[in-house]
Amino acid sequence: MDFTFNSKEELYQMVEPALDAKKSELDRLGYRYIHKNDVWNYLILTKWSKAHNLELSDIVGDILNCDNKLLDKYLKDTKAMKQNVEII
């Protein structure tokens, strides 16, 4: 089956069940402050920005297998950088 998406929003809607499952996992593990949009944006910026011809199964797999500790560290580092910029 071949899927074509006209926008990131369409793709997001297609993989939203995987994002919901990842959010449930994060909640169970105590990462309640991480939202599904955080997972999405993290993967867009760190993994998918360099990828070409991603399959839908690759995207879903990346969401479900995203390293929780790396995601947490990335979000904390990003937040700290934003706070430092606001102070200057």
Short mmCIF file of the C-alpha atoms (twelve columns), coordinates in Angstrom:
data_MODEL
# 
_entry.id   MODEL 
# 
loop_
_atom_site.group_PDB 
_atom_site.id 
_atom_site.type_symbol 
_atom_site.label_atom_id 
_atom_site.label_alt_id 
_atom_site.label_comp_id 
_atom_site.label_asym_id 
_atom_site.label_seq_id 
_atom_site.Cartn_x 
_atom_site.Cartn_y 
_atom_site.Cartn_z 
_atom_site.pdbx_PDB_model_num 
ATOM 1  C CA . MET A 1  0.000  0.000  0.000  1 
ATOM 2  C CA . ASP A 2  1.435  3.390  -0.998 1 
ATOM 3  C CA . PHE A 3  0.650  6.473  1.079  1 
ATOM 4  C CA . THR A 4  1.144  10.021 -0.104 1 
ATOM 5  C CA . PHE A 5  0.782  13.024 2.159  1 
ATOM 6  C CA . ASN A 6  0.247  16.587 1.088  1 
ATOM 7  C CA . SER A 7  1.333  18.108 4.379  1 
ATOM 8  C CA . LYS A 8  2.948  17.394 7.718  1 
ATOM 9  C CA . GLU A 9  -0.504 17.756 9.262  1 
ATOM 10 C CA . GLU A 10 -1.859 14.867 7.179  1 
ATOM 11 C CA . LEU A 11 1.091  12.699 8.121  1 
ATOM 12 C CA . TYR A 12 0.712  13.667 11.783 1 
ATOM 13 C CA . GLN A 13 -2.955 12.611 11.718 1 
ATOM 14 C CA . MET A 14 -1.997 9.268  10.183 1 
ATOM 15 C CA . VAL A 15 0.601  8.483  12.868 1 
ATOM 16 C CA . GLU A 16 -1.302 10.013 15.783 1 
ATOM 17 C CA . PRO A 17 -2.242 6.575  17.208 1 
ATOM 18 C CA . ALA A 18 1.474  5.774  17.494 1 
ATOM 19 C CA . LEU A 19 2.081  9.138  19.162 1 
ATOM 20 C CA . ASP A 20 -0.764 8.408  21.586 1 
ATOM 21 C CA . ALA A 21 0.777  5.032  22.411 1 
ATOM 22 C CA . LYS A 22 4.176  6.663  22.985 1 
ATOM 23 C CA . LYS A 23 2.563  9.296  25.219 1 
ATOM 24 C CA . SER A 24 0.927  6.530  27.286 1 
ATOM 25 C CA . GLU A 25 4.305  4.815  27.667 1 
ATOM 26 C CA . LEU A 26 5.948  8.080  28.711 1 
ATOM 27 C CA . ASP A 27 3.198  8.701  31.281 1 
ATOM 28 C CA . ARG A 28 3.655  5.203  32.752 1 
ATOM 29 C CA . LEU A 29 7.393  5.788  33.065 1 
ATOM 30 C CA . GLY A 30 7.000  9.139  34.834 1 
ATOM 31 C CA . TYR A 31 7.648  11.485 31.905 1 
ATOM 32 C CA . ARG A 32 4.221  13.086 32.212 1 
ATOM 33 C CA . TYR A 33 5.496  16.508 31.123 1 
ATOM 34 C CA . ILE A 34 6.459  15.194 27.671 1 
ATOM 35 C CA . HIS A 35 3.651  15.633 25.149 1 
ATOM 36 C CA . LYS A 36 3.093  13.844 21.872 1 
ATOM 37 C CA . ASN A 37 3.975  17.044 19.996 1 
ATOM 38 C CA . ASP A 38 7.337  16.977 21.784 1 
ATOM 39 C CA . VAL A 39 7.993  13.485 20.412 1 
ATOM 40 C CA . TRP A 40 6.932  14.565 16.920 1 
ATOM 41 C CA . ASN A 41 9.078  17.719 16.914 1 
ATOM 42 C CA . TYR A 42 12.073 15.904 18.405 1 
ATOM 43 C CA . LEU A 43 12.025 13.289 15.659 1 
ATOM 44 C CA . ILE A 44 11.514 15.880 12.922 1 
ATOM 45 C CA . LEU A 45 14.524 17.863 14.118 1 
ATOM 46 C CA . THR A 46 16.878 15.051 15.083 1 
ATOM 47 C CA . LYS A 47 16.120 12.036 12.929 1 
ATOM 48 C CA . TRP A 48 13.869 12.761 10.004 1 
ATOM 49 C CA . SER A 49 15.482 16.016 8.856  1 
ATOM 50 C CA . LYS A 50 18.339 14.001 7.341  1 
ATOM 51 C CA . ALA A 51 16.238 11.106 6.058  1 
ATOM 52 C CA . HIS A 52 14.967 10.550 2.541  1 
ATOM 53 C CA . ASN A 53 12.088 8.413  1.276  1 
ATOM 54 C CA . LEU A 54 10.828 7.436  4.706  1 
ATOM 55 C CA . GLU A 55 8.212  4.727  4.766  1 
ATOM 56 C CA . LEU A 56 5.190  5.068  7.028  1 
ATOM 57 C CA . SER A 57 6.352  1.983  8.921  1 
ATOM 58 C CA . ASP A 58 9.739  3.654  9.550  1 
ATOM 59 C CA . ILE A 59 8.054  6.727  10.994 1 
ATOM 60 C CA . VAL A 60 5.781  4.676  13.252 1 
ATOM 61 C CA . GLY A 61 8.740  2.558  14.337 1 
ATOM 62 C CA . ASP A 62 10.778 5.665  15.145 1 
ATOM 63 C CA . ILE A 63 7.928  7.026  17.253 1 
ATOM 64 C CA . LEU A 64 7.396  3.830  19.204 1 
ATOM 65 C CA . ASN A 65 11.118 3.127  19.652 1 
ATOM 66 C CA . CYS A 66 12.232 6.672  20.403 1 
ATOM 67 C CA . ASP A 67 14.731 6.613  23.291 1 
ATOM 68 C CA . ASN A 68 12.900 8.164  26.252 1 
ATOM 69 C CA . LYS A 69 16.058 9.322  28.027 1 
ATOM 70 C CA . LEU A 70 17.463 11.003 24.917 1 
ATOM 71 C CA . LEU A 71 14.106 12.668 24.284 1 
ATOM 72 C CA . ASP A 72 13.975 13.901 27.886 1 
ATOM 73 C CA . LYS A 73 17.539 15.235 27.727 1 
ATOM 74 C CA . TYR A 74 16.899 16.967 24.408 1 
ATOM 75 C CA . LEU A 75 13.781 18.697 25.740 1 
ATOM 76 C CA . LYS A 76 15.514 19.806 28.942 1 
ATOM 77 C CA . ASP A 77 18.533 21.107 27.002 1 
ATOM 78 C CA . THR A 78 16.273 22.951 24.564 1 
ATOM 79 C CA . LYS A 79 14.302 24.518 27.405 1 
ATOM 80 C CA . ALA A 80 17.506 25.597 29.148 1 
ATOM 81 C CA . MET A 81 18.802 27.190 25.942 1 
ATOM 82 C CA . LYS A 82 15.549 29.101 25.474 1 
ATOM 83 C CA . GLN A 83 15.715 30.384 29.044 1 
ATOM 84 C CA . ASN A 84 19.318 31.542 28.549 1 
ATOM 85 C CA . VAL A 85 18.354 33.432 25.388 1 
ATOM 86 C CA . GLU A 86 15.485 35.164 27.200 1 
ATOM 87 C CA . ILE A 87 17.849 36.339 29.971 1 
ATOM 88 C CA . ILE A 88 20.287 37.974 27.537 1 
# 
